[in-house]
């Protein structure tokens, strides 16, 4: 909509209040048990004021900042995925009574998740995670058989994105073309996008409007027209963040590199380190594999069917009658990485990686997808490696 406004801290609180008044459960970043996670919030005091983080391979620590930034951290432990695509979704429930059976089918999108009851307003969505939502929109709603539960939550969701000011040591969104600012993407889908500024002029947020309902809420929040100095300050925040990525990934011809490296001995090296713990797929904002589980009570009067997250790192994931197709850690890691960075392009027309770096941060074995991609590239005849870089912070 090409409309840019500015709000202060009071305006951000007014925005949260307006969303709550409209019946939204506002989900935002907050500090819990030593990390930043998404949870229901009611006030800007619930946000991680003055908290930053340190992220590297198998390393995550919160740190105190020397200012009162509310969004001065890199990607949190969670993306928007657990809200819009819950880890455990009730599909139906049946009950037996007096010789008859009744079946209950929850209305799509109305079930309660661990983050409260929808509709949801997502506050503080990073650009990489915004792109991940766009990928799920394509994968889960645009094919012949769409996910009605996801579609219902997504249609009702109000998205307030935020530009990254302080990327983490494992971030490489610039390499993937997904950040650090949501305003840089043509396919970005947000209602409002914030850029946080702290300078001599005060603590404020430059806000880009992405929808009519976003513009309506800004009016209630008392937003003012952004001055040229505000726009320049917001642009400087993004420009500085671009130069502070913790990692890089050479994406030139990467799809063909991975297909050509299917039999590379480097997969054995990765397998020797990989624990097949599934952490990378659980924190990935784009992975969408699921399984179906049926549960019954002990007396047989009720039964439920749930859809739960699954992982291609699980030994049972590729089981078919007669055995498991991918019975080694080597084959499972190769499947995950090749699908994410190569086969995904063939299936959906884009990479399945958004450069958030969570798979590196939360891997207990410190396996780095950017480094593994570089090593696989170098293992091919006539290829040279463009190594992952780590920026001093």
N, C-alpha and C positions, 0 to 999 in steps of 0.2 A: 504493500500500500504506500510505501515510500513516505511514511509519516514518522517523524522522530520527535520524541518528547523527553523531558527530564523530570525525575521525582527524587525526593530526599528520603531519609529513613522513615519519616512519618507517612510519606506517600506509599512506600513499600508495605507498611503495616496496614494502610487503608486498602491497598490492593488485596492483601490476605483477608481482611475483614469482608470486603465485597464478595470475594469468591466464597467464603464461608456462608455469607448471607444468602447466596444463590444455591446453597445445598451441596457445594463441593466439599469433599474431604481433601484438604490441602496436604500434599505430600512433599516434603522438602528435606534437605540434608540436615542432619543433627548429629551430635557427638554421643556415641553410646559404646561402652565397653572398649574404649581405646581406639575407636575408628569412627569414620564418618559414614553414616548409613542413612537411607531414606526412611522416613517415618512421618506419621501425621503431626502437623505443627499448627499452632494457633497464633503465634507471635514471632516477630523478628528475634526475640530473645531466645527462641528455640533453635535458631540457626547457629552455625559454628563461628560466632564472632571471635575474631582474633586467633583462629586456629588455621595452621597450614599443615602440610604433611611432607614426609620424606618417602619417596618410592624408588626402589631399584629391584633387581631380580631377587625374589624371595625376601624382600624387605619392605616393611610398611611401618612407619612410626608417625604419630602426630607430633607437631612442634608448635610452640607458641610463636606467633608473629609479633612484630613490633608496631602493629596498627590494629584497627578494629574492623578489618575487612570481613564481610559475611561470607564471601565466596572465594576466599584467598587460598584455595587448595586445588589439587588436581582431581581427577576422577575419583569418586568415592568407591567404596567396596561394592556398591550395587549400582546398577543402571535403572532405567525405567522398566526393564523387562519383568521383574517380579510383580509389578503393579498391573500392567496390561496383559501379561501372560503368566499367571501364577504358577508356582512350582507344584501346587496340588489343587486341582479343579474338580469339584463334584459334577459328574455328568448326569447321573440319575440315582434315585433311591427307590427301593421297593419295600413294601410292608405287607405281611400276611396276617390276616385277622379274620376269625370266624369262617375259615374255609375259602376266603377270597383274597386276591392280591391286588394292591393298588400301586401304581408307579408314579413317582413324582419327578418331573423334569424341570429343573430350575430355569427360570427365564434367562436367556443369554445376557451376561454382563451384570447380573444382579447378585451373584454370590459374594459372600464376604471373604476377603483374603486376609493375610497377615498384616496388611497395611490399612485395614479398615474397610468401610463400605463405600462404594462408588455412588455417584460419579466422582472422578478424581481430577484435581488440579495439580499438575506436576510443576513444582517450582525449582528452578536451578538446573534444568536439563542442559548438560554440556553439548557442544556441537557434535562431538563424536556419537554421543548417545541419541541425539536428534536424528542423525543419519541412520542409526540402528533402528529407530522407530520406523523410519522410511523404508528400510529393508523389510521389516516385519509387515508393514502395510502391503508390500508387493508379494511377499511369500505367503502370508496368512489370509489375505483378503482378495487378491486379484486373480487367483487361479480358479479353475472350474469348481472346485469344492472348497469354499472359504471356511475359515474358522469363525463361526457366528459369535462365540464368546468373546474372542479378541476384538472382532469388529464392533460389537456393542460397546465395549469399554473404550475403544479408540474413538468412536464417533462422539462419545460424551466427554472425552478428556479435554481439559484446558491446559495448554502447554506454555509455560513461561521458561524460555531458554536463557542461558547466560553464557557470555563469552569468557573463555579462560584467560586469566591474568598471570597464573603461576603454574605452568605445566610441570608434570612430574618427571622423574628420571626415566620412566618407562613409556612416556607418551611419544607417539609418532603420527599424530593426526595430520600434520602437514604433508607427510609422505603419501598419505592416503587421500588427500584432498578433502578432508572432512572437518577441518577446523583451522585455528582455534575459535573462530567466530561464526556463529550460526548465520550471520548476515552475509557470509561469503558464498553460500550455497544456493543454487537456483532451485534445488528440490527441497529446501528446508521447509518444514511445515510447523510453524509455531503461531501462537496468538500474540505473544509479546516476547521480545528478546532484550535482555538487560546487559549493559556493560557497566561494571562497578568502577567508580572513580573516587580516589581519595587524594586530594591535593590541597593547596592553600585556599581554594575556593570552597572546600567542604567535602562531605561524604555524600555522594549522590549516585544516581543511576541514569545513564542515557538509555532510553527505551525505544526500540524500533517496533512499530505496530505491524502485525502480520495478519490481522483479521478484523472484521467489523466488531465482533464481541470484545476483542482486545481493546479497540479504540474506545468502546463504551465504558469498559472498566477503568481505563486511564482517566476518563473524565471524572469519575467518582473519586479517584485517588488524588485529584487535584494536580494533575500533571501540567507542567508549563512547557512552552515551546523551547526547544533546545537551542542554545546560542552556538555560534560558530566555535567558540572556545570549548564548549562541551563536546562537540563533534570531533574537534582536533584531539582532545584528551582521550576520547574513546578510541580513536584510530591509533593513537600512540600505544595504548594498552595492548591492542591486538598485534601491532607490529612488533612490540617487544616480546610478546609471547611466541610469535612465529620463530624468533631467533633463539628461543630457549627450550626447544624440544629436546627431551632426554635421549631419544633414539631416532634413527632414520631407517627406512626400508626402501631399497632399490626395487621399484615396481616395473621397470622397463623389461618387457618380455617375460615377466615372472610366471605367468600361466604356462608358457612353453618350457621354461626352465624346470618347473616341477614335474610336468609330464615326462620330460626327457630324463629326469633324475629318479624315476620310479625304482630303478635297481641300484641306485647309488649305495656304496658301503657306508655312507654317512648316516643312513637310517639306523644302522646297528649301533653307532656311537650314541645317537639320541636315545635309543631304546635302553641302553645300558644305564642311563641316568633317569629316565622317566619312570615314575611310580604308578602310572595309570590310575591316579587318585581321582580324576575327573574334575579337579579344581578349575582348570582352564575353561572347560565347557560350562561349568556352573556360573562363573563370573562373566563369561562372554555375553555381551548385549545382543548378539545376533543368533547364537545357537538356539535351535527351536525343536530339537528331537525330544520326543515324548514316548511314554509307555502307558499302558492301561492296566490298572490293578482293580481287582474285585475283592471286596471284604464283606464278611457276614458276621452276625452276632452268634453267640454260642448256642442259642436255642433255635436258630434258623428262622426267626420271624422277620428279620429285615436284612437287606443286602444293599450295598452301594458300589457304584463304579466310579473310579477316579482316574483322571488323566494326570500323570506326574512327569516331571522332567526326567529325561534319560540322557545318557552320554555314550558316544561312540567309543569311548575308552573302556566301557564296561565289557567284560568278556562275554556276557550274555546278549549284548546288543545285536550282534550279527548272527545269533543262533537261528538256524532253521532245522527242519527235521533231518536228523542225522549228524548234526554237529555245528560248530561255530565256524563261520567263514573266515573271520580275522581272529585267529587264536593266539597271536603273539603281540606283545607291546609294540614291537617295530611296525607291524602292519596297521595297528590301530592309530599310532601317532601319524604315520604316513597318510592314512585315510583322512584324519582330521585336518592336517595342514594342507594337503592337496585339495581337499574339498573347499576349505576356507579361502585359499588364495588362487585356485585354478578352476576346479569344476564348478564352483559357484558362479563364475563368469559365464560359463556355458549354460547353466540352468536359469539364471536370473538377470544376466546382463551387467553385473557389477561384482566387485570383490565382496566377500563375506566378512572382511576385516575392516574396522573403522579406525584403527590406530589408537584405541584407548589405553593399551598397555596392561590391562588387568591380568591377562594370561601370564605375563612375565612377573608382575608383582606378586601374584598369589600362587605361583608354582613353587612348592617346597624344595624342588630340585634346582631352581633358578634357571630353568630352560627358557631361552630367549628366542621367540619366533623370528625376530629380525636377524639375529646371528645365525640361526639355523638356515634361513633362506639364503643368506650370503654364503654360507659354507656349501650348500647344495649347488649354488651357482658356480662356485669355484671348483667344485668336483667334476664339472663337465669339461670335456676336451675343448681347449681353446677359449675357455671362459676365465674371467678374472673376477675376484670378489670385491664388492663394494661393501665394506664392513659396516656394521651398526656402530653408531657413535654415541658416546655418553657425554652430555654437556656438563661442565663443572657448574655446580649450583652454590 
